Amino acid sequence: MSLTPADPDFESRVRASFVRQSIMATLGATLTRIEPGIVEITLPFADHILQQHGFVHAGVVATIADSAAGYAGLTLMPAGAGVLTAEFKINLLAPAQGERLIAQGRVIKAGHSLTIAEADVFCEEGATRTHAARLTATLMSMRDRQGVAD
């Protein structure tokens, strides 16, 4: 499926918005891929994101998955629009552990007001890759709302 961004400057908008999202800096996450309808976020394994058993906390997994799906949606929204998640569901498939987590967000259906996106989170340890989670989200394109623009 070929997706056409409404804003030719979508990549710099996503990058600028990501920098303003302080939770990503707190976690240590970085943007590693931005294409129309696709965004990838990478998070290195670190002690400050773990739960009591030594796995990456499910809330952290959900956070990077939500951002990957949301920013995938933003790549297709017009300039001046903001993206907000209206709802998401996440399935945790395996404990999140390894050298890094990679959240791959992609748009399933882009609409004027609502966009449906998914994100898969993978754990990588050397050459081994484990599918740790899948998130499905409904995103809202916020337009002409004071204080909500990406």
Backbone hydrogen bonds in HBPLUS format (Angstrom, degrees):
<---DONOR---> <-ACCEPTOR-->    atom                        ^
c    i                          cat <-CA-CA->   ^        H-A-AA   ^      H-
h    n   atom  resd res      DA  || num        DHA   H-A  angle D-A-AA Bond
n    s   type  num  typ     dist DA aas  dist angle  dist       angle   num
A0010-PHE N   A0007-ASP O   3.09 MM   3  5.36 135.5  2.30 126.6 123.0     1
A0013-ARG N   A0009-ASP O   3.21 MM   4  6.46 155.4  2.27 152.6 160.0     2
A0014-VAL N   A0010-PHE O   2.94 MM   4  6.16 160.2  1.98 154.6 159.0     3
A0015-ARG N   A0011-GLU O   3.01 MM   4  6.25 166.5  2.02 151.1 154.9     4
A0016-ALA N   A0012-SER O   2.93 MM   4  6.02 162.5  1.96 145.5 150.3     5
A0017-SER N   A0013-ARG O   2.97 MM   4  6.10 158.9  2.02 147.7 153.5     6
A0018-PHE N   A0014-VAL O   2.88 MM   4  6.02 162.0  1.92 153.9 159.1     7
A0019-VAL N   A0015-ARG O   3.12 MM   4  6.34 156.3  2.17 148.4 153.5     8
A0020-ARG N   A0017-SER O   3.03 MM   3  5.19 125.0  2.34  98.9 113.3     9
A0021-GLN N   A0018-PHE O   3.05 MM   3  5.16 150.5  2.14 102.9 112.2    10
A0024-MET N   A0021-GLN O   2.98 MM   3  5.88 143.6  2.12 126.9 134.1    11
A0026-THR N   A0022-SER O   2.92 MM   4  6.20 161.5  1.96 154.7 160.4    12
A0027-LEU N   A0023-ILE O   2.91 MM   4  6.10 155.2  1.97 147.0 152.8    13
A0028-GLY N   A0024-MET O   2.88 MM   4  5.96 141.6  2.03 139.4 150.5    14
A0029-ALA N   A0024-MET O   2.89 MM   5  5.09 147.1  2.00 152.7 152.9    15
A0030-THR N   A0042-THR O   2.90 MM  12  5.40 155.0  1.96 151.2 159.5    16
A0042-THR N   A0030-THR O   2.85 MM  12  5.40 160.1  1.88 158.1 163.1    17
A0032-THR N   A0040-GLU O   2.90 MM   8  5.47 173.6  1.91 144.3 146.5    18
A0040-GLU N   A0033-ARG O   2.91 MM   7  4.81 155.3  1.97 136.6 137.2    19
A0035-GLU N   A0038-ILE O   2.89 MM   3  5.03 169.4  1.90 153.6 152.8    20
A0038-ILE N   A0035-GLU O   2.94 MM   3  5.03 173.0  1.95 129.5 129.0    21
A0107-VAL N   A0037-GLY O   2.90 MM  70  5.03 146.2  2.02 141.0 146.8    22
A0039-VAL N   A0105-GLY O   3.03 MM  66  5.12 157.9  2.08 132.7 137.8    23
A0105-GLY N   A0039-VAL O   2.70 MM  66  5.12 162.2  1.73 175.6 170.8    24
A0041-ILE N   A0103-ALA O   2.88 MM  62  5.14 157.1  1.94 146.6 154.2    25
A0103-ALA N   A0041-ILE O   2.80 MM  62  5.14 166.7  1.82 159.1 161.4    26
A0043-LEU N   A0101-LEU O   2.81 MM  58  5.06 162.1  1.84 152.5 155.9    27
A0101-LEU N   A0043-LEU O   2.73 MM  58  5.06 159.6  1.77 146.1 152.8    28
A0045-PHE N   A0099-GLU O   2.91 MM  54  5.27 171.2  1.92 131.3 129.2    29
A0049-ILE N   A0046-ALA O   3.32 MM   3  5.97 170.3  2.33 121.4 123.3    30
A0050-LEU N   A0047-ASP O   3.42 MM   3  5.68 164.4  2.44 118.9 117.5    31
A0057-HIS N   A0049-ILE O   2.91 MM   8  6.12 169.7  1.92 155.1 156.7    32
A0051-GLN N   A0055-PHE O   2.79 MM   4  5.71 156.1  1.85 168.0 176.2    33
A0054-GLY N   A0051-GLN O   3.09 MM   3  5.64 166.7  2.11 122.0 125.3    34
A0056-VAL N   A0096-ALA O   2.73 MM  40  5.14 169.4  1.74 153.4 155.3    35
A0060-VAL N   A0057-HIS O   2.96 MM   3  5.31 129.7  2.22 106.5 119.5    36
A0061-VAL N   A0057-HIS O   3.09 MM   4  6.52 156.9  2.15 151.2 158.1    37
A0062-ALA N   A0058-ALA O   2.87 MM   4  6.09 163.2  1.89 151.0 155.4    38
A0063-THR N   A0059-GLY O   2.94 MM   4  6.03 145.2  2.06 133.7 143.5    39
A0064-ILE N   A0060-VAL O   3.06 MM   4  6.38 164.6  2.09 157.3 158.0    40
A0065-ALA N   A0061-VAL O   3.06 MM   4  6.19 155.3  2.12 147.0 154.6    41
A0066-ASP N   A0062-ALA O   2.82 MM   4  5.89 162.0  1.86 149.1 154.0    42
A0067-SER N   A0063-THR O   3.07 MM   4  6.23 161.0  2.10 145.3 150.4    43
A0068-ALA N   A0064-ILE O   2.95 MM   4  6.05 155.7  2.01 141.6 148.4    44
A0069-ALA N   A0065-ALA O   2.97 MM   4  6.19 165.3  1.99 153.1 156.7    45
A0070-GLY N   A0066-ASP O   2.85 MM   4  5.97 164.2  1.87 149.4 154.8    46
A0071-TYR N   A0067-SER O   2.84 MM   4  5.89 166.4  1.86 150.1 153.8    47
A0072-ALA N   A0068-ALA O   2.99 MM   4  6.06 144.9  2.12 138.1 147.9    48
A0073-GLY N   A0069-ALA O   3.04 MM   4  6.36 154.3  2.11 147.6 153.9    49
A0074-LEU N   A0070-GLY O   2.92 MM   4  6.26 151.9  2.00 144.3 152.9    50
A0075-THR N   A0071-TYR O   3.12 MM   4  6.31 142.3  2.26 142.4 149.7    51
A0076-LEU N   A0073-GLY O   3.08 MM   3  5.74 157.5  2.14 117.4 123.7    52
A0077-MET N   A0074-LEU O   3.07 MM   3  5.06 156.4  2.13 105.8 113.1    53
A0081-ALA N   A0078-PRO O   3.10 MM   3  5.73 160.2  2.14 137.3 139.9    54
A0150-ASP N   A0081-ALA O   3.14 MM  69  6.15 167.3  2.15 117.8 119.5    55
A0082-GLY N   A0142-MET O   2.74 MM  60  4.80 160.2  1.78 140.8 147.8    56
A0142-MET N   A0082-GLY O   2.66 MM  60  4.80 170.0  1.67 156.9 156.3    57
A0084-LEU N   A0140-MET O   3.11 MM  56  5.24 155.2  2.18 143.4 150.6    58
A0140-MET N   A0084-LEU O   2.70 MM  56  5.24 168.9  1.72 162.4 166.4    59
A0086-ALA N   A0138-THR O   2.76 MM  52  5.49 159.8  1.80 152.8 159.1    60
A0087-GLU N   A0138-THR O   3.40 MM  51  5.37 153.8  2.48 139.2 140.2    61
A0138-THR N   A0087-GLU O   2.90 MM  51  5.37 161.9  1.94 153.3 156.6    62
A0089-LYS N   A0136-THR O   2.91 MM  47  5.40 152.1  1.99 151.8 161.1    63
A0136-THR N   A0089-LYS O   2.88 MM  47  5.40 156.4  1.94 155.0 162.9    64
A0091-ASN N   A0134-ARG O   2.81 MM  43  5.28 161.9  1.84 151.8 157.5    65
A0134-ARG N   A0091-ASN O   2.95 MM  43  5.28 150.5  2.04 144.3 153.8    66
A0093-LEU N   A0132-ALA O   2.56 MM  39  4.78 149.3  1.65 131.0 138.0    67
A0094-ALA N   A0132-ALA O   3.24 MM  38  4.51 147.2  2.36 121.4 117.0    68
A0099-GLU N   A0124-GLU O   2.70 MM  25  5.78 139.2  1.86 142.6 154.9    69
A0100-ARG N   A0124-GLU O   3.29 MM  24  5.47 151.3  2.38 145.3 150.5    70
A0124-GLU N   A0100-ARG O   2.88 MM  24  5.47 166.7  1.90 161.9 164.1    71
A0102-ILE N   A0122-PHE O   2.81 MM  20  5.18 154.7  1.87 149.4 157.1    72
A0122-PHE N   A0102-ILE O   2.83 MM  20  5.18 160.4  1.87 143.1 148.5    73
A0104-GLN N   A0120-ASP O   2.80 MM  16  5.30 165.8  1.82 157.8 160.1    74
A0120-ASP N   A0104-GLN O   3.04 MM  16  5.30 153.1  2.12 135.5 137.3    75
A0106-ARG N   A0118-GLU O   2.82 MM  12  5.53 154.5  1.88 161.1 165.0    76
A0118-GLU N   A0106-ARG O   2.92 MM  12  5.53 160.3  1.95 160.0 165.4    77
A0108-ILE N   A0116-ILE O   2.76 MM   8  5.44 164.3  1.78 144.9 148.9    78
A0109-LYS N   A0116-ILE O   3.16 MM   7  5.16 161.5  2.20 136.9 139.6    79
A0116-ILE N   A0109-LYS O   2.83 MM   7  5.16 162.1  1.86 151.6 156.4    80
A0111-GLY N   A0114-LEU O   2.96 MM   3  5.13 117.9  2.35 127.0 144.3    81
A0141-SER N   A0113-SER O   2.84 MM  28  5.11 160.1  1.88 147.0 150.9    82
A0115-THR N   A0139-LEU O   2.91 MM  24  5.00 152.6  1.98 139.4 145.8    83
A0139-LEU N   A0115-THR O   2.75 MM  24  5.00 170.4  1.76 157.8 160.8    84
A0117-ALA N   A0137-ALA O   3.01 MM  20  5.30 163.1  2.04 146.8 151.7    85
A0137-ALA N   A0117-ALA O   2.80 MM  20  5.30 170.1  1.81 158.2 159.0    86
A0119-ALA N   A0135-LEU O   2.87 MM  16  5.09 146.8  1.98 142.3 146.2    87
A0135-LEU N   A0119-ALA O   2.79 MM  16  5.09 163.6  1.81 154.1 159.8    88
A0121-VAL N   A0133-ALA O   2.86 MM  12  5.00 164.5  1.88 140.9 143.1    89
A0132-ALA N   A0121-VAL O   2.77 MM  11  5.52 148.7  1.87 148.8 158.6    90
A0133-ALA N   A0121-VAL O   3.25 MM  12  5.00 151.2  2.34 136.1 135.6    91
A0123-CYS N   A0130-THR O   2.78 MM   7  5.10 158.9  1.82 148.4 155.1    92
A0130-THR N   A0123-CYS O   2.83 MM   7  5.10 159.4  1.87 147.3 154.4    93
A0125-GLU N   A0128-THR O   2.92 MM   3  5.24 160.1  1.96 151.7 157.6    94
A0128-THR N   A0125-GLU O   3.00 MM   3  5.24 156.5  2.06 132.8 131.0    95
A0148-VAL N   A0145-ARG O   3.01 MM   3  5.62 162.2  2.04 143.9 143.7    96
